[in-house]
Amino acid sequence: MSEPCIDTTAAAPRKSSFLRTVRAIAWSFFGVRRNSAYKEDLASLNPFHVIITGIAAAVLLVIALIVLVNWVVAAGPHP
């Protein structure tokens, strides 16, 4: 009997820098993404980096909004 042929080229290792992950998350928060760039990121980004970066970006966004609201309320008109 012949052994089944396993294609090892299909499982290419994920090569991506942390900066590329941050950039992809930033574009996703902004809501503008090209389909080709999305597919390229999907193939190359490390899912663990995406989860960690996404959570950190969400926390930073919430903190920035809280600081902005406090600043606007504090700088409001004083009677």
Summary of the structure (lengths in Angstrom):
residues: 79
radius of gyration: 20.9
end to end distance: 90.6
largest distance: 90.6
contacts: 141
relative contact order: 0.12
helix: 65%
strand: 0%
